[in-house]
Amino acid sequence: AMGVNPRQRRRRLEETISLLRQFWDHPDVSSQGRHYPVANATVAPRPAGGHLPILLGGSADPVLRRVVAMADGWLASSSVTPDQLRERRDTLQSFAREAGREPADFEVGKLLYLAVDDDPAIARERVASSMHPYYGIGFDVDQNCPFGSPEACARGIQPYLDAGVTTLMLGLARPDVGELKRLHDEVLPLLV
């Protein structure tokens, strides 16, 4: 990806995460990193809460082991169903216990794209026209994206929360302030 030797990706990721955490904790950072040497560097403004959680995406066992080794949580891919999410979350927690880490300390993230409209056909088309150019025509909008009325959207979101998602990211299929207001006012209150 992006011209980086696949054998270097893990080391680059480790070095990047280490640098980010140093930048968030210290005003003046120097590092003789193999891939990213820096001298007297500062990142400002730094996160108000100390550091931002680092979530790594993917679903394969090596990715989940990488999450345990170097991250704060896992980000489920766009095509992971609630049942698959639950199974992968359980595997992540098992790997955490094996490594002597507390499973509850890991965030479980999920990004869901959705469209709120009282006409489900319009909402579906809105999601499909946004997702298919990005993920490809084979991306199953009906399975992976809540759309339709506020109640229908909430019914599509809730199973992910029930499966253990702790960090839910909702993306509207198109930028629209009115639809964002409906999401806030009509969909979110329906979630448990």
N, C-alpha and C positions, 0 to 999 in steps of 0.2 A: 504494500500500500504506500503510495506517494513516494516510491523510489527507495524506501528503507528496506534494507536487508531483513528478511523475516527472522533471522537468528538474532538480530539486534533489538527487535521490538520490545521484548520483555525488559531488557536492561535499560532501554531508553525510557520505558514507562516507569520503572522503579526510580530512575534518576529524576524524572519529571515530578513524580509525587513527592520525593524527598525535597526537591527544591521548592515546590509549592508550599509545603509545610514550613520550611525554613523562612520563606518570604512572609508567611502569615504570622510567624512567631517573632521575627527579628527585623529591626529596621535596616540593618546593613548586613548583607549576605555575601560571603565569598565561598566559592567551592571550586575545587579542581576536578570537576566531574569529567568523565571520559567523553561524554557527548555534549554536555552543556556547561563548559567552564564559565564561571561568572566571577567578577571582582567588584566588591563594594556596591552591589546592586540593591535597589530598594523597589518594592511594589507598594503603591499607595493609590487610593486608600486601602488599608488592610481590612479584612472582614471584621465587623463589629464584635462578633461572638468568638473571636479567636481564629477559627479556621472553618472553612466550608466542608461539608461532607463530600468525600470522594466516592462515587459509585461507579463501578465498572460493569459494562454490559456484555451480554453473551449468555449462553445457557449450558455449554459443555462443562464437564467436570473440571478440566484444567482451568477454565475461567473462574469457576467458583472457588477453586483452591487459591487462585491468584487474589480473589476478593479477600479471602481470609488472611492471606499473607500481607497485603499492602493497602487495603481500602477500608472504607467505613460502611460500605453496603453494595448491594447488587441491583442493577437495573435490568429488568426483564425486557426482552425484545418485543417489538410491536406485534409479533404474531403468536406470542405465548398466551395460551388460554388460561383461565383460572385454575383448572385441574393441573396443567403443566406447571404453572407458577407454584402451586402448593407443593408439588413433588420436588421441584428444583429448590424451593425454600427449605424443605426438609433436608435435602442433600447438603445445602450450604450450612445449615445448623449442625449437621453431623460432622462436616469438615471443621467447623469452628471448635466443636468439642474435642475432636482429635488433636487440634493445635493448641488446646488449653485456653481458648478464648470463649468468652460468654456469647452464646448465640443471640441473645436478646439485644446485644450491642450493635448488631448489623441492621442497617436499614434495608428494606425491600422496596425498590422503586418500580413504578410502572408508568409509562407514557401512553395515554389513550387519546386518540384524535376522535372528535365527535362533532356533530352538528345538531343544534336544537331548532326544530321547526315543527309546527303542528301538522304539516303535511310530510309524512315519512318519505314519500318519493322525492320531494325536493331536498330533504335532509340527506337522503342516501346519495343523490346525485352530487351534492355539495362535497360530501366526504370522498366519494369515488373520484371526482374530478381533481381532487387535491392529492389523494393517496396513490392513485395508479401511475401518474407520471414519476413519482418518487420511488415507490416500492415495486412497480411493475404491475401489469394487468392481472397477474395471478394473485395479487394480494386480496385476500378475502375480506372485503369491507363488512359484509354481513356478520362475520364471526368476530372481527377484530375491532370494530368501531361502533360505539353506541351512537344512535341517531334517531331523530323523531321528536316526539313530545318530551317534555321534561320527565314525565313518568317513565317513558321508554328509555331515555338516556340514563336515568337513575337505575333502572333494572339492568342495564348493560354495564354500569360501573360497579355496583354493589358486590357482585361475585368476586371481583379483584380485591376489594377490601376484606371480604370474608376469607379469602385465601391467604391473607397475611400482608398485603401491601401496607407499608407504613409511610411511604412518600409517593403520593399520587400526583402526577403531572397531567393536567388536562389541556389539550391543544385544540382550539377551534379550527375546523377545516378551512375557514377563511377569516380574516380579521374583520370583525364587525362589533361595534360597541353595543348595539342593541342585543345581539346574540350573547355577548359576554354578560350583559346585565341579566338576561334570562337564565344563563348558567348559574350565576351567583344567587339570584332571587328565587328561582323556581326548581333548579335541579339539586344544588348542594343541600338545601334543607331536607330533601328526601333521603339522603344518605345516612346510614347508621354508623 
